[in-house]
Amino acid sequence: MKVVGFVGSPRKKGNTTAIVTEVLRGASEAGAETKIFNLNELGIRGCQACYKCQTPEGKCVQTDGMAPLYDEIFSADAIVIGTPVFMFQITGQTKTFIDRLFALLYLKDGQPGAFRNKIRGKKAVTVYSQGQPETGLFASSFDLHEGVLGFLGFKVEGRIAAGGMANLDSAKSSQDIMDKAYATGAELAK
Ligand SMILES: Cc1cc2nc3c(=O)[nH]c(=O)nc-3n(C[C@H](O)[C@H](O)[C@H](O)COP(=O)(O)O)c2cc1C
């Protein structure tokens, strides 16, 4: 069992990192191999819409910080994607990463719109950290993000939405959030 975490926060010591790390700790103590990547520091360019990836064997042709992450995803049984809420939604770093996951799809017989998945059955957990205490505020945005993950072939099995994360150490100070993160990771590794 391999679980890979991706963090879309520019703050490496912030709340999103703390929560994703705790999910991975839960998974690790349940027997999984785990890894974590900070998307902000990897120099990931936007998708260039060349469509070269859109065949069953097609790979992304860009040779930037995203390139090694495809193999990490292909070899993972589950992923954890964490993002702070910026302007009601996922961060730009997270969106750029998700756009590049276009390479997890291909067009059946090259037909426009006839998308097929290169992956199937991999599990995913989402993590959101936001300043506002009310976690329902951006639920429609979270639903959309998870809809995209489903379209890409992931089975989203859990969502951790942490509200009131206004300070750098808010998550670490919240036993509830840390407990939920650990339990989610342990469950994911089953
Ligand atoms: C540019 C920017 C936009 C933000 N927009 C929102 C927002 O729309 N709603 C919200 O609740 N918090 C918002 N926040 C607060 C962050 O979501 C919050 O501090 C989060 O816990 C940061 O996560 P991190 O510690 O992992 O970086 C924003 C923060 C920044 C810097």
The ligand as an SDF file (V2000), in Angstrom:
LIG
                    3D

 31 33  0  0  0  0  0  0  0  0999 V2000
   -4.5510   34.8780   -0.8930 C   0  0  0  0  0  0  0  0  0  0  0  0
   -5.3660   34.2800    0.2280 C   0  0  0  0  0  0  0  0  0  0  0  0
   -6.6980   34.0810    0.0440 C   0  0  0  0  0  0  0  0  0  0  0  0
   -7.4710   33.4940    1.0690 C   0  0  0  0  0  0  0  0  0  0  0  0
   -8.8040   33.2970    0.8510 N   0  0  0  0  0  0  0  0  0  0  0  0
   -9.5600   32.7220    1.8220 C   0  0  0  0  0  0  0  0  0  0  0  0
  -10.9500   32.4830    1.6180 C   0  0  0  0  0  0  0  0  0  0  0  0
  -11.5160   32.7820    0.5640 O   0  0  0  0  0  0  0  0  0  0  0  0
  -11.6580   31.9180    2.6350 N   0  0  0  0  0  0  0  0  0  0  0  0
  -11.0680   31.5570    3.8220 C   0  0  0  0  0  0  0  0  0  0  0  0
  -11.7600   31.0370    4.7010 O   0  0  0  0  0  0  0  0  0  0  0  0
   -9.7420   31.7540    4.0530 N   0  0  0  0  0  0  0  0  0  0  0  0
   -8.9750   32.3130    3.0770 C   0  0  0  0  0  0  0  0  0  0  0  0
   -7.6350   32.4980    3.2790 N   0  0  0  0  0  0  0  0  0  0  0  0
   -7.0100   32.0010    4.5300 C   0  0  0  0  0  0  0  0  0  0  0  0
   -6.3540   30.6210    4.3390 C   0  0  0  0  0  0  0  0  0  0  0  0
   -7.2290   29.7200    3.7020 O   0  0  0  0  0  0  0  0  0  0  0  0
   -5.9790   30.0130    5.6840 C   0  0  0  0  0  0  0  0  0  0  0  0
   -5.1100   30.8660    6.3870 O   0  0  0  0  0  0  0  0  0  0  0  0
   -5.3650   28.6400    5.5420 C   0  0  0  0  0  0  0  0  0  0  0  0
   -5.3910   27.9870    6.8040 O   0  0  0  0  0  0  0  0  0  0  0  0
   -3.9180   28.7000    5.0400 C   0  0  0  0  0  0  0  0  0  0  0  0
   -3.4210   27.3950    4.9170 O   0  0  0  0  0  0  0  0  0  0  0  0
   -1.8320   27.1050    5.0950 P   0  0  0  0  0  0  0  0  0  0  0  0
   -1.4900   27.3920    6.5390 O   0  0  0  0  0  0  0  0  0  0  0  0
   -1.6770   25.6800    4.7450 O   0  0  0  0  0  0  0  0  0  0  0  0
   -1.1180   27.9830    4.1360 O   0  0  0  0  0  0  0  0  0  0  0  0
   -6.8540   33.1210    2.2830 C   0  0  0  0  0  0  0  0  0  0  0  0
   -5.4780   33.3420    2.4590 C   0  0  0  0  0  0  0  0  0  0  0  0
   -4.7330   33.9060    1.4530 C   0  0  0  0  0  0  0  0  0  0  0  0
   -3.2510   34.1310    1.6560 C   0  0  0  0  0  0  0  0  0  0  0  0
  1  2  1  0
  2  3  1  0
  2 30  2  0
  3  4  2  0
  4  5  1  0
  4 28  1  0
  5  6  2  0
  6  7  1  0
  6 13  1  0
  7  8  2  0
  7  9  1  0
  9 10  1  0
 10 11  2  0
 10 12  1  0
 12 13  2  0
 13 14  1  0
 14 15  1  0
 14 28  1  0
 15 16  1  0
 16 17  1  0
 16 18  1  0
 18 19  1  0
 18 20  1  0
 20 21  1  0
 20 22  1  0
 22 23  1  0
 23 24  1  0
 24 25  2  0
 24 26  1  0
 24 27  1  0
 28 29  2  0
 29 30  1  0
 30 31  1  0
M  END
$$$$
